[in-house]
Amino acid sequence: MKATGMKEAREAKDAEEMIESETRKKTNVASPCDARGSDPGTGTIAGAILIMLAAVMLSVIAAAGSLFIVQARARSAADLAALSSATSLWNGNGEPCAEAKRIVLAHKGRLESCRIDGEVVAVNVSVRTRVPLISRISRSARAGPVDCL
């Protein structure tokens, strides 16, 4: 008698769990006791975060590339301005600093300084960037005759 009572209790419990399971499937609500749980939308949030992270990384790479290009342009403008103004000084035709300014303006830069020390010309050039936190990049160069040994 005891065995049949336990058997009936077990069958009743199984039937109750089956009904609860069916109800859960129909309503799509996870049981608080469900170990796996349900968190709808977390995949969407994780995907959006990954896309934003990729966008930030690409922006940083693009800004760094732009800075390298502007740095090379500033260095080239400074070198060419120093050489042309030293040549102008050596040949005695025209004002060397005016020649340096003409060269720098052709390279879309700004001549910050031009100093003549004997036969040596030193120039400082800055070029505007498009990177928000770094507005200008400056480079300097000097040119003049080399002493023969």
Number of C-alpha atoms within 10 A of each C-alpha: 6 7 8 9 10 11 12 12 12 12 12 12 12 12 12 12 12 12 12 13 13 12 12 13 11 9 8 10 11 15 13 9 7 8 8 9 11 13 8 8 9 10 10 10 11 11 12 12 12 12 12 12 12 12 12 12 12 12 12 13 12 13 17 13 12 14 19 13 13 21 20 14 19 27 21 18 30 30 22 20 34 32 23 20 31 25 20 18 21 14 9 10 11 11 11 24 24 15 20 30 22 17 21 27 15 11 17 13 23 22 23 15 14 22 14 17 9 8 13 19 25 23 27 24 28 25 25 17 17 12 14 8 7 11 11 19 19 18 19 21 19 20 20 19 11 8 5 4 3
